């Protein structure tokens, strides 16, 4: 997940990421809404954090309304349904090796 996000974010070089607002969803969840202007259009990026023993960690990033975690969950679900657990495990191992 970390590599996927940083790879995607690296496509936006020399861009300014502006913090718009933050929202404490509950004592364990915090959403930070930011924006970036791409091709003259403002795009929202929401960083989703969780509190793990007073350490705030990112668990998901929502770009243009698309959650990275949901995207992976959908892809993994498709592999499980069509190819089985062994194929999913092989796919995950190949990602780790990259």
C-alpha positions as CSV (number, residue, x, y, z in Angstrom):
1,X,0.0,0.0,0.0
2,X,2.8,2.4,0.9
3,X,4.7,1.8,-2.3
4,X,1.6,2.0,-4.4
5,X,0.7,5.4,-2.9
6,X,4.2,6.8,-3.1
7,X,4.4,5.7,-6.8
8,X,1.2,7.4,-7.6
9,X,2.0,10.5,-5.7
10,X,5.4,10.8,-7.4
11,X,3.6,11.4,-10.7
12,X,2.6,14.9,-9.3
13,X,6.0,16.5,-9.2
14,X,6.3,20.3,-8.4
15,X,2.7,20.4,-7.1
16,X,1.5,22.2,-4.0
17,X,-0.6,20.1,-1.6
18,X,-2.8,22.4,0.5
19,X,-4.4,21.3,3.8
20,X,-8.1,22.2,3.7
21,X,-9.3,20.8,7.0
22,X,-9.1,17.9,9.5
23,X,-11.9,16.0,11.1
24,X,-11.7,13.8,14.1
25,X,-14.2,11.0,13.3
26,X,-13.8,9.4,16.7
27,X,-10.9,8.9,19.2
28,X,-9.2,6.4,16.8
29,X,-9.9,7.9,13.4
30,X,-8.9,11.3,11.8
31,X,-9.4,12.4,8.2
32,X,-7.2,15.1,6.8
33,X,-8.6,16.7,3.6
34,X,-6.0,18.3,1.3
35,X,-6.2,19.6,-2.3
36,X,-3.9,19.8,-5.3
37,X,-4.5,21.7,-8.5
38,X,-3.9,19.4,-11.5
39,X,-4.5,20.6,-15.0
40,X,-6.2,23.7,-13.7
41,X,-8.7,21.6,-11.6
42,X,-8.7,21.3,-7.8
43,X,-8.5,17.6,-6.7
44,X,-9.2,16.5,-3.2
45,X,-7.0,13.9,-1.5
46,X,-8.1,12.6,1.9
47,X,-5.6,11.0,4.2
48,X,-7.2,8.6,6.7
49,X,-5.4,8.1,10.0
50,X,-5.9,5.8,12.9
51,X,-4.6,6.1,16.4
52,X,-2.4,3.2,17.5
53,X,-1.3,3.8,21.1
54,X,-0.9,7.6,20.5
55,X,0.8,7.1,17.2
56,X,-1.2,8.4,14.3
57,X,-0.7,6.1,11.2
58,X,-2.1,6.4,7.7
59,X,-4.3,3.5,6.8
60,X,-5.9,4.7,3.6
61,X,-5.8,7.5,1.0
62,X,-8.8,8.6,-0.9
63,X,-8.0,10.2,-4.2
64,X,-10.9,11.7,-6.2
65,X,-13.3,9.6,-4.2
66,X,-11.5,6.4,-4.8
67,X,-10.0,4.6,-1.8
68,X,-6.7,2.8,-2.3
69,X,-7.8,0.2,0.3
70,X,-11.2,-0.4,-1.4
71,X,-9.4,-0.7,-4.8
72,X,-7.1,-3.4,-3.5
73,X,-10.0,-5.2,-1.6
74,X,-11.9,-5.3,-4.9
75,X,-8.9,-6.6,-6.9
76,X,-8.1,-9.2,-4.3
77,X,-11.8,-10.3,-4.1
78,X,-11.8,-10.8,-7.9
79,X,-8.7,-12.9,-7.8
80,X,-10.1,-15.0,-4.9
81,X,-13.4,-15.5,-6.7
82,X,-11.9,-16.4,-10.1
83,X,-8.6,-18.0,-9.4
84,X,-8.6,-19.0,-5.7
85,X,-6.5,-18.4,-2.6
86,X,-3.2,-19.7,-4.1
87,X,-3.4,-17.3,-6.9
88,X,-4.0,-14.4,-4.5
89,X,-1.0,-15.5,-2.4
90,X,1.2,-15.7,-5.4
91,X,0.1,-12.2,-6.5
92,X,0.8,-10.8,-3.0
93,X,4.3,-12.4,-3.0
94,X,5.1,-10.9,-6.4
95,X,4.1,-7.5,-5.1
96,X,6.4,-7.8,-2.1
97,X,9.3,-8.9,-4.2
98,X,8.9,-5.8,-6.5
